[in-house]
Amino acid sequence: MPLQPLHPIPYGRQHITPEDVQAVTETLYSDYLTQGPKVGEFEEAFARYIGAKYAVAVSNGTAALHLCTLALGAQPSQRVITTPITFSASANCVRYCGGEVHFADIDPKTGLLDLQAVRQLLESHPRGHFHGLIPVDFAGLAIDMEAARQLADEFSLWIIEDACHAPGGFFTDSKGQEQRCGNGKFADLAIFSFHPVKHIATGEGGMITTNRPDLYADLLRLRTHGITKDPALMHRHDGGWYMEMQELGYNYRMPDMLCALGISQLTRADEGLARRRKLAARYDAAFATIPAVRPLAGVPGHAYHLYVIQVPNRKGLYDFLRERQIFAQVHYIPVHTMPYYQGLGWQLGDFPLAENYYAHCLSIPLFPTLTDAEQNYVVASIKEFVAR
Ligand SMILES: *Cc1c(COP(=O)(O)O)cnc(C)c1O
């Protein structure tokens, strides 16, 4: 049994370097605290990294989802399908627009929304009943967005890809080509978060990526109160100060200081991703001989935001690890079992595969600065628990 580490080990953690601090400090002393040159720089660098045409920086991932549903015209009475195994925000954005959230069950091997289950749901209703689909690259595993697009086209749905877990992740398409999460080739819009536990950390922050110029223009307006300063789009020209608020938008801007941090963080994204994959491979090897510990399927292209295991006695293991200063976490409590969604009519038992997954899942520590020694301690602790 390795020695207990000096610090508690969380399930995820940001990595801030002196270069990050310098980037923020420089911006802090510049002319702009918000909406300076760093915003555009970050957007360009991020779009390049993801392989999308356009990127729009916003205040957080939830704001990104909200702007996406607005840009796609979600409205009361419209119905949108998502997965029960995600952070509530993936569903809430539909409610912000007054739309109805619907769910389909997951594939228990991957934890991802099961597109077969989505198809069954779509086919059991008249055409035009549903309007949108919000799949999630859960834990960093890319959903097959090509298949999702085919299904969406068949039923005239728009797609928002919630790629919060998967910057740098990819799936392999039917032509054998790697398609990065959020690259805009299949989904209309994709969103990312820069919350401290995500791959790229800016405190609060988010990004929307797309290849569609029409949506890009809408997002820019909606991000800043619905205001435009583009003379080509304005109804009149009163003078140099003039601008027009043309629709009801929000202040969902990401400040320059945080974009500077994001640019600096992005330069280390590949390094962090490689370390995550290495740590995941070490976990895979360690658990291969322990039948009581079942990791979710890992495939090439997995971005490993989370390393999820399933165990018979999840609560026991969670408590045992906490006593040993290992702070594992549960991702996720199924959204349809949240009191708010139960109030909308969803019930325990509606999505048995998601509920069964929830009963056994545990996200164990995985982040780029997790040391081999710390990981060995986590593995030894889990082995000790399951051997009892
Ligand atoms: C983190 C996260 C969000 C929300 O992002 P915030 O920046 O915290 O608002 C949405 N969806 C998923 C899957 C996430 O992990």
The ligand as a Gaussian input file, in Angstrom:
#p B3LYP/6-31G(d) Opt

LIG

0 1
 C      -19.608000      21.785000     -17.518000
 C      -20.698000      21.365000     -18.376000
 C      -21.697000      22.256000     -18.821000
 C      -21.838000      23.662000     -18.321000
 O      -20.702000      24.444000     -18.393000
 P      -20.537000      25.699000     -17.397000
 O      -19.345000      26.411000     -17.965000
 O      -20.272000      25.142000     -16.041000
 O      -21.762000      26.503000     -17.456000
 C      -22.637000      21.781000     -19.718000
 N      -22.620000      20.503000     -20.144000
 C      -21.695000      19.624000     -19.724000
 C      -21.734000      18.223000     -20.254000
 C      -20.713000      20.015000     -18.826000
 O      -19.822000      19.131000     -18.379000

